[in-house]
Amino acid sequence: MSAELTVPPLSELRLRRSVKWRSFPAEVLPLFVAEMDYGLAPPVAAALTEAVGRGDTGYSTPGPEFGRAFAGFAARRWGWEPDPGRVLPVTDVGVGVVELLRRLVRPGDPVVISPPVYPPFFDWVPEAGGRVVEVPLAGGRLDLAGLEAVFATHPAAYLLCNPHNPVGRVHTADELAELVRLARLHRVPIISDEIHGALVLPGATFTPLLSVPRAAEIALSVVSASKAFNVAGLKCAAIVAASTRMAQLLERLPREVTERTGHLGLIAAVAAFDEGDSWLAALITTLSARRDQLGALLSSRLPALRWSPPEATYLAWLDASALGPDEEPRDRFLDEALVALEPGTRFGAAGSGYVRLNFATSPEILDEAVTRMSTVKV
Ligand SMILES: Cc1ncc(COP(=O)(O)O)c(C=O)c1O
């Protein structure tokens, strides 16, 4: 079992200039956006420091090492061996998804998503010209019967979140196999956003969609080191294809889509995928401990909030509807307790009454946040 990662003091965290630390005044504890408070993985920090020291900050020129590094990581972690030649770097997951949708969607075509889900899913679809069709989760799981009914109407694509932000659900191999069966039956391409794939916590097993038998014919994945290694600002993700048919879609992407990948992002991703395993093990140990701590804090200080501990991610989806039917719990926690959370309604109508809390922080900050939240009258 690895030792837990530490968090710099709040005074140092507040010197960060990312959105987590620049959106609220200093008295607010920011537990909203999905950034972590831990320091960088040492191999990632070393690779970036070396590049900056050399003035190596020009344009990226993605080489074979990126696909090779991701393929090695996927094989070690999930026993899945993607073809390194079919791992295409792109700027970020959002760009990867939108550019794929642009190839699959004609103006006004329906694209299916399963709310509550990562808010930009609602924006990426119209950005690519499509129209969102919702098949909400049922009891926190994919509603396979609902998806079957909608797939039968031949939407242009299904956008899967695997694992699922914000509920933290790791879809099982059986669920994904059934999803693939339905998608093949009705010829609905699937784009699987797997940015949280490396953040699966003890007790759950991640199944990359493309490792599911026959998924490769109908699906593509978008992956990144950015969430697990906290390097989202460096702008690097990848689209992965696993069949000739889907690889042809990649060939239709403009070269610029790849050329706009962040140079430092690529450097960080190769270091993370090649050398980040032991730091990642410590991160998972840490997040698992914070998840347990949050459970204990909620039951002792805020029992009115309901939750299912997430199987993956460092995001807790909290049912705060006990605060009252007309309340926006996020506003109450922000205004009365000075804790910034994500409002559940950003994740779709199904998120009404919920807040999402980011627990990738220190035990002290998490304790302080729940203590503050417990002062809000239920
Ligand atoms: C499911 C999901 N997809 C994508 C992203 C953002 O990825 P990127 O910054 O690479 O677009 C996030 C960020 O938290 C996320 O949770």
The ligand as an SDF file (V2000), in Angstrom:
LIG
                    3D

 16 16  0  0  0  0  0  0  0  0999 V2000
  -15.9320   13.4030  -18.2470 C   0  0  0  0  0  0  0  0  0  0  0  0
  -15.0000   14.5280  -18.5620 C   0  0  0  0  0  0  0  0  0  0  0  0
  -14.6290   14.7340  -19.8370 N   0  0  0  0  0  0  0  0  0  0  0  0
  -13.7840   15.7270  -20.1750 C   0  0  0  0  0  0  0  0  0  0  0  0
  -13.2750   16.5750  -19.2150 C   0  0  0  0  0  0  0  0  0  0  0  0
  -12.3930   17.7050  -19.6220 C   0  0  0  0  0  0  0  0  0  0  0  0
  -11.3840   17.2610  -20.4520 O   0  0  0  0  0  0  0  0  0  0  0  0
  -10.5370   18.2570  -21.3100 P   0  0  0  0  0  0  0  0  0  0  0  0
  -10.0950   19.3520  -20.3980 O   0  0  0  0  0  0  0  0  0  0  0  0
   -9.4060   17.4090  -21.7950 O   0  0  0  0  0  0  0  0  0  0  0  0
  -11.4360   18.7140  -22.4090 O   0  0  0  0  0  0  0  0  0  0  0  0
  -13.6050   16.3800  -17.8710 C   0  0  0  0  0  0  0  0  0  0  0  0
  -13.0850   17.2770  -16.8430 C   0  0  0  0  0  0  0  0  0  0  0  0
  -13.3130   17.1620  -15.6840 O   0  0  0  0  0  0  0  0  0  0  0  0
  -14.4990   15.3390  -17.5370 C   0  0  0  0  0  0  0  0  0  0  0  0
  -14.8630   15.1180  -16.2720 O   0  0  0  0  0  0  0  0  0  0  0  0
  1  2  1  0
  2  3  1  0
  2 15  2  0
  3  4  2  0
  4  5  1  0
  5  6  1  0
  5 12  2  0
  6  7  1  0
  7  8  1  0
  8  9  2  0
  8 10  1  0
  8 11  1  0
 12 13  1  0
 12 15  1  0
 13 14  2  0
 15 16  1  0
M  END
$$$$
